Amino acid sequence: MTNQWIPQSKTPTTARPERSSERRELVVPARLTWKDQRGTTRFASVVTRNVSEHGVLIETQSPLSIPLYRLVQFQLERDVRDHQGLPASLRDGRALSAVYRIEPPAYSGARDGLALRLMVDPKRHVQTTESMEKARATA
């Protein structure tokens, strides 16, 4: 009788699809700018936790009242834009982004987390994907 126990994380129904770009752990200071419901420009200093060509996970010092799917401007501090691990989409200055996940602090004293989807030019995404496929083909 082969009744094997399979961990939940290994089942095909819960497996995550492959990401289109590599996620890298990177802790650098940045700034977030957005307009609230009344049209007032707001900003906050944040810290990145991980980055990819299409998204960024950030943490904030204080709670922010940014709703889900709000468009924001994400900008790295000037002195870290030449960091070796940064994707090209973040080196150009401001990046239009959308808030697509909000993580409240897990415990008292923890920081709020926001996941941002970078609004990257689709042509750039196609070029990146094609160059990755060429690299795999020659390897």
C-alpha positions in Angstrom: 0.0 0.0 0.0 1.6 3.2 -1.2 -0.2 5.9 0.7 2.5 8.6 0.9 2.0 11.8 2.7 2.7 14.8 0.5 3.4 18.2 2.1 0.9 20.8 1.2 3.6 23.1 -0.3 4.6 20.4 -2.7 1.2 19.8 -4.2 0.7 21.0 -7.8 -2.5 23.0 -6.9 -0.6 25.3 -4.4 2.7 25.5 -6.4 3.5 29.1 -7.4 4.2 29.7 -11.1 7.7 30.7 -12.1 8.4 34.4 -11.8 9.1 36.4 -14.9 12.1 38.1 -13.2 14.4 37.2 -10.4 13.7 38.7 -7.0 16.7 40.0 -5.1 17.0 40.9 -1.4 18.1 44.6 -1.2 17.8 47.0 1.6 18.1 50.6 0.4 16.3 53.9 1.3 13.6 55.2 -1.0 10.8 57.7 -1.2 7.1 57.1 -2.0 4.9 59.9 -3.3 1.1 59.7 -3.9 -2.1 61.8 -3.8 -4.7 61.1 -1.2 -8.5 61.2 -1.6 -8.5 64.9 -1.5 -5.8 65.4 -4.0 -3.2 66.4 -1.5 0.3 65.2 -2.3 1.7 62.9 0.4 5.2 61.3 0.7 7.0 58.9 3.0 10.5 57.6 3.4 10.6 53.9 3.0 13.1 51.0 2.9 13.2 48.3 0.2 13.3 44.7 1.3 13.5 43.0 -2.1 13.3 44.1 -5.7 12.8 42.7 -9.1 12.4 44.1 -12.6 8.6 44.3 -12.1 8.0 44.8 -8.4 9.3 46.1 -5.1 8.5 45.1 -1.5 8.9 48.1 0.9 8.6 48.7 4.6 7.5 52.0 6.2 8.4 53.5 9.5 4.9 54.7 10.2 1.5 53.4 9.1 0.4 54.8 5.7 -3.2 55.2 4.5 -2.7 54.2 0.9 -5.5 52.1 -0.5 -5.0 49.0 -2.6 -4.3 49.6 -6.3 -3.4 53.3 -5.7 -0.9 54.7 -8.2 2.3 56.0 -6.5 5.7 57.3 -7.6 8.5 55.2 -6.2 12.0 56.7 -6.2 15.3 55.4 -4.8 17.5 57.8 -2.9 20.0 59.4 -5.3 23.1 58.0 -3.7 22.0 54.3 -4.1 20.8 54.4 -7.7 24.1 53.0 -8.9 23.9 50.0 -6.6 25.1 46.8 -8.4 22.0 44.7 -7.6 19.4 47.1 -8.9 17.3 46.3 -11.9 17.3 48.7 -14.8 13.7 49.8 -14.2 14.7 51.4 -10.9 17.9 53.2 -12.0 16.1 55.8 -14.1 14.7 57.8 -11.2 11.0 57.8 -10.5 8.9 54.7 -11.4 5.2 54.8 -11.6 3.8 51.9 -9.5 0.6 50.4 -8.2 0.1 49.2 -4.6 -1.0 45.6 -5.1 -0.5 44.1 -1.6 -0.6 45.6 1.9 1.0 43.8 4.8 0.0 45.1 8.2 2.6 44.6 10.9 2.8 41.1 12.3 3.5 42.2 15.9 3.8 45.4 17.9 6.7 47.5 16.8 6.9 45.8 13.3 6.7 47.9 10.2 3.9 48.1 7.6 4.8 46.5 4.3 3.6 47.4 0.8 4.2 45.4 -2.4 4.4 47.6 -5.5 4.0 46.6 -9.1 6.2 48.7 -11.3 4.5 50.0 -14.4 7.3 48.9 -16.8 7.0 49.6 -20.5 5.8 46.4 -22.1 8.4 46.8 -24.9 11.1 46.7 -22.2 9.5 43.5 -20.7 9.5 41.8 -24.1 13.2 42.8 -24.7 14.1 41.4 -21.2 12.3 38.2 -21.8 13.8 37.7 -25.3 17.3 38.3 -23.9 16.7 35.8 -21.1 15.6 33.2 -23.7 18.7 33.8 -25.9 20.9 33.4 -22.8 19.3 30.1 -22.0 19.6 28.9 -25.6 23.3 29.6 -25.7 24.0 28.1 -22.3 
